[in-house]
Amino acid sequence: MTVKEYHTAPAEEKKNPWVQTPLRESYALSEAAGCRIFLKLENLQPSGSFKTRGIGYYILRRLEELPLGSRPHIFASSGGNAGLAAVHSARALGLQCTVVVPTATSALMVAKLRAAGAHDVIQHGAAWKDADTYLRTEVMPRAPQPTIYCPPFDHPDIWAGNSTVMHEIAAQLDSPPDVLICSVGGGGLMNGICQAMDDLKMYTPTILALETAGAESLNAALHARELITLPKITSQATSLGCAKVTEATFKYAQRANVRSVVLPDAEAAMGCWRLADDERMMVELACGVNVALCYDGRLEKALGRPVRRDDVVVIVLCGGSNVTSDMLCGWRKEYAYVEEELDMQGKRDSGYGIVPKPGSHLQETPCKDQAVVQAVARAHHEFAVPLCEHAARLEDICVTREREQESETDRRLVAPVFDEELLGVRECGEIGQSEEREQDGEEGCC
Ligand SMILES: Cc1ncc(COP(=O)(O)O)c(C=O)c1O
């Protein structure tokens, strides 16, 4: 397997706001994962994330609809990577871009939007929806010139733009990868990848769709067997914080080759700091969650099969600007236990346990994997407490619980974690189609 390199970009690429990115084999990550890990370096996009592809493509298509020579003003309401992509794309096309973001948007991201060359950054409203409404009803109507509104992820043209990443990967490899890893917020990236695979008639790669616990809108929908809106986003990986994935994402995820995987923020953070150490690259949590799979046996668990030395695994290193060296240091301190637990495995006599709901038939199931218990605690907080003297392995939880005696309620409460071999992993192939339910929840801001 070799990676084909293109030293000269196709002529038409010069007009695109995004760039063709390298696909590089990472020897450090390959060593850690026990197979061949290739990184598709979307962190090198001008805006710092793959978002430039979808948003850039979307703007190009809208420009085609306007009279020749129009110079529209671009508007976006994302304080995250989509907003940055809109500003960068506009700039690359010689246009101006205004972004309205909620007041909760971090000073870091506001500064980055300004530094990227935003015409204006307006902070308005508590949540993304308020900022978006203000943008559409107050700001855009006042613009003297034609306008283009950029949605963050939910538009077929955005998916078409994102699909270019998979077309590039296919052109850069000699043969299809065995595994493709990408993260899911609203699902625009995964839609693009699946769309491209369909175009390429590439049906063999397993797709691992990664989310963080507390932003697992796809995983929750798959468990519910219908599109649902998460009541709250609790993950720190705010770029993945979409309360509801697109209908197309939900459908793609039900294919037999797609597996939905959820990891806690702590492990996403570990992915970020280890990528920084191993490959000298800084990415945000939304991206680190993919990298985390390379370490400590997670890939095997996610795939549900042993990892082979010659497996070719491509990680779409989606990037993201919501990261600084201080944040990396903070995560490393806060979540140090992710690595400490491994160092201590087998040597420690204190542990953590998952305690059943009072009155349930589940056994008390000790577990020393603190990362697991923390994730369970987040999902089912009243059931997870520290225990001492009863260290056990995650596998023990699965074998010691009394499946037959579970009540329906117990099953519902514990199934998302324990029904699968490993934490948060579910294979999606056998779920039937279902109608989308009317939702009034708020979509997150990617
Ligand atoms: C860095 C990064 N990765 C992944 C995602 C998820 O993308 P999507 O919403 O298309 O699923 C986002 C969304 O903003 C992002 O910024």
The ligand as an SDF file (V2000), in Angstrom:
LIG
                    3D

 16 16  0  0  0  0  0  0  0  0999 V2000
  -13.7410   19.7310   14.1730 C   0  0  0  0  0  0  0  0  0  0  0  0
  -15.0730   19.1460   13.9170 C   0  0  0  0  0  0  0  0  0  0  0  0
  -15.1940   17.8180   13.7940 N   0  0  0  0  0  0  0  0  0  0  0  0
  -16.3600   17.2270   13.5570 C   0  0  0  0  0  0  0  0  0  0  0  0
  -17.5240   17.9650   13.4560 C   0  0  0  0  0  0  0  0  0  0  0  0
  -18.8170   17.2730   13.1790 C   0  0  0  0  0  0  0  0  0  0  0  0
  -19.2510   17.5780   11.9010 O   0  0  0  0  0  0  0  0  0  0  0  0
  -20.7360   17.3610   11.4460 P   0  0  0  0  0  0  0  0  0  0  0  0
  -21.5810   18.3690   12.1680 O   0  0  0  0  0  0  0  0  0  0  0  0
  -20.7190   17.5740    9.9860 O   0  0  0  0  0  0  0  0  0  0  0  0
  -21.1060   15.9820   11.8420 O   0  0  0  0  0  0  0  0  0  0  0  0
  -17.4610   19.3640   13.5810 C   0  0  0  0  0  0  0  0  0  0  0  0
  -18.6480   20.1970   13.4660 C   0  0  0  0  0  0  0  0  0  0  0  0
  -18.5890   21.3890   13.5930 O   0  0  0  0  0  0  0  0  0  0  0  0
  -16.2070   19.9580   13.8030 C   0  0  0  0  0  0  0  0  0  0  0  0
  -16.0810   21.2960   13.9060 O   0  0  0  0  0  0  0  0  0  0  0  0
  1  2  1  0
  2  3  1  0
  2 15  2  0
  3  4  2  0
  4  5  1  0
  5  6  1  0
  5 12  2  0
  6  7  1  0
  7  8  1  0
  8  9  2  0
  8 10  1  0
  8 11  1  0
 12 13  1  0
 12 15  1  0
 13 14  2  0
 15 16  1  0
M  END
$$$$
